[in-house]
Every structure is written in structure tokens, then in C-alpha cells.
């Protein structure tokens, strides 16, 4: 990191990039201690699966509203640093309301409302922060800088999620769960509040406002869905997001309430996916550069229904870890190719607005999926199926898988790659031949290094 920062000639930019990394680390601590455990916290205070789905859905809806409103507001307000500080302070306060409000009232709906408002506040400042960072990060070094920043964030996320999981595990054993939740959420809130300092110290260049407003409006974005190559890709992505989120909010409930896993097991299973996602980014990145983002999107998307088969039938803790490792590997490629396909398909001058529109619409479909899953939890408990775990949540998983399969079969071939790429090998190359080749090459490199050390 020091080597990269030393190459930045302007000292104001160099300090700003350093402060932004500190800001990211403090956010990661908040996420690991508090945000990652909001659903288990709500479940501890008696939230139902339906209420958890509402919590998750309200978060996604808040992101959509915040992104759209924030993009318009910052054009008039123009003070990106002040807006970021205010939004961070509000986000920090929301976690104090979540934990102390819920502890006092014993009502998980307090956590639901405060979490939605906190999410809205932080994403209201999101477009301004993105614009701010776009102005200070050197264009020729964006990839390198964000890889460093994201790596630091991920490391602190891993550390804090693990630490919080261990504390809650012992809290569950010795009866101090509520006390540890208070400690973790307070620490997360203070960490988020502390990020005000690096934001205040971070250099803010004057914001450039286009003289002529862009003619690309949200209604135009919606009208193009289904009529252009990018529009069909967007429609595919939105519907797939809907299908995925039918089951996504139910997974923590399934692990903690149906399979009765403890906090340590819950943390390990959820971390397994994050860990493999992190490790697989470079793997899929290199392949997408060579064979195109459409190919990576295709080969990862068709694996999603296979993952669902595992969630329907696997109940063993260790097998679920393996399933999550594979799931993270797949989602790493799918998310990366989705993001890059958007940038490849859209004119550079339209990317800021299209990206905001895409994110907002995607989260609206995620909200609809979460609500659908929540409603289903009210119905399936009335059915008795001996092969399923308590509450029959596997039925929701199966429905999510069937919808995913339907979307993939009928929609994924309706759009195509937008740039010239090399001819692509088949499915087996990406899941068998290439990974095995990488493992063999890595072993050979290690052997050569060991032999070299023995000679020295």
C-alpha cells in the first residue's frame, strides 16, 4: 500500500486516499460487529421468519430510495463531505436505536424500523461519496487503489465477523447473549461514528456540475428493458435477483431456528461463502478478460439451481460449509461479470446514471423477492413434510431454484457479448480443467521454491 501511495504526486490526494482506506476499515468493523448480525439479533428477540423477510426487504427498498434521491440531491447540495458526515452520523445512531430500543421494548420491529432508516441514510450519501471518490482517485490507478482498499476492508470484515461470532457463541452458552449484543452493536456504532474524522480530513475538490442536464432519465432506462441487448441483460438480472431473494432472508432463520445451529456454526457457514468469493475474484477476473463477461455470467448462472439442490437436501454442518464454498465461488464470478457487463454495454457518459438506475431497480426486485419469501413462510408451516427440517423452509428454497432455472433457460440467450473475445471452451473448463491446472501449477511453484531454498 505504501508503495502505491508514494507514487501519487499530489500530497492532498495521497492523504485523501489514505483517509478513505481508514474510512473503509471503520465501516468494515461496523459491518462485522453489527450489520452482519442484525438478523440473528432480531431472531433473538422473537422475530418471525416473515418479520426477518420484511427487515431484509426494507433494507433493499431503502437502498433504492437512497440511491435515486441521493443522486438528485447532491446535484443541488454540492457539499459531498458534509453530506457524507451527516449520513454516517445518522447511520451510526441507527445501530444504537436498534440495540437499545429493542432491548428496552423487547420488540424486534424497533430493529426493523431503525435498520431501514439507517440504510436509507447511508445510501442517501452514497452517490455523493462515489462522485467524490471519482474525483480524487487517479484514473490510471483506480483498479490498483480499489483492490488495495477492498482487500483491507475484507480483512477487517473477516476478523470482526469471526470475533463477534465467538463472543455470541459463548454468550449463548453462559446466558450473556443480550449483553454481548449491546457491546457489539455499540462498538459497531462507535466505529461508524469514528469514520467522521477521516471523512473530515479527506481532501474534497470542487464538485463539477454539468451545464446541460443529461437527457437519460429513469423512465428511458425502464423503457429500454427488453428492447436492447443491455435492456434484456438488465431484465435477466432483475428477475434473477427476485428469485434469489425469495430464499436469501430465510437462510439465517433456517440455520438458527430449523437446524438449531449455534452462533459459531452460523458464522462459519456464512463466512465460507465470503471467503471463497474473495479468493475467486482474481480467477474469474482473468477469465472474463479473456473469454468475455457474458460467458462467465452464463457458466456461473447455470450453477445456481444446482446450489439450491444442496440447500434443499443437505442438513449436515460440514457439507453446508462445502456447499457455501462452492456457492461463493459461483457468486464471485456472477457478480463480477454482471458489473463488468454493465460497464462494457453503456456509453461512458451514461454510466453514473445507468449504474444508479440499475442498482435501484435491482434492489426493488430484491425487495419484492424478500416480501414474497416472507409471505411464503406464513403458508408453508401449515404443511407437514417429514423429510424437511422444522418449518419446511426447504420448500421456499426449491421454489427459488425452480424460478432461477426458468429465468436462465428462457432469458440468458436473449442477450450477447458486446466486445471481441476469444472463442470460449465449454462448461467443464471453468469448473474442472482450469481450477485443477491452477492447483497443479501452484504446487509446482511451491516445489521449485522449496528446492531453491534447500540449495541455498
Order of alpha helices (4+ residues) and beta strands (2+ residues): alpha-alpha-alpha-alpha-alpha-alpha-alpha-alpha-alpha-alpha-alpha-alpha-alpha-alpha-alpha-alpha-alpha-alpha-alpha
